[in-house]
């Protein structure tokens, strides 16, 4: 996906660290920014969409690439 404002790679980290790192890293970004998050923890398949719902972010897409899970998120306005 083009137009990604920030790529976050948390491969190797286990729950709850991927979502905590995501939350911390997106704080300085402007509303509407697009973030690509790459993880390896299968629990993020549930945790990332839940975090997006709670925070009002839009989960644009997710993919399973090999042993990684990739999420594209548009930050809430």
C-alpha positions, 0 to 999 in steps of 0.5 A: 500500500502506498502513502504509508506515513509510518512503518512499525515493525514489532516482529518477535514481540508478544502480547501486549507489547505490539499494541502498546508500541503501536499506541506509543509510536502513533501519538505524534502523528496527525489525524488521517495518517496511515500506519503499517504495523508488522507483527508476528504474534497471532493474538494481534489478529484480535488485538489490533482490530479491537484497539482500532475500534476502541480508539476510533482508528480505521483498519484499512487492511490486514494480510498474513505474509509468511509468519508475519501479520501486516495491518494498515491503519488510518488514524482517527480524525 
